[in-house]
Amino acid sequence: MVEGDCCISRIADKLGVEASALMAANGWVDASVVILPGDEINVPPPTKDPKP
């Protein structure tokens, strides 16, 4: 993660995956998880076009 990345759904859009798939790949049960710059996350295979 890099500074400025926020909100699970925006991160998922940027990576081209569904928010629910991103949450499942990381074992997050809800969107209240705190992600800090430098954290590494698991990214499932893309299912849609990534957004800039």
Order of alpha helices (4+ residues) and beta strands (2+ residues): alpha-alpha
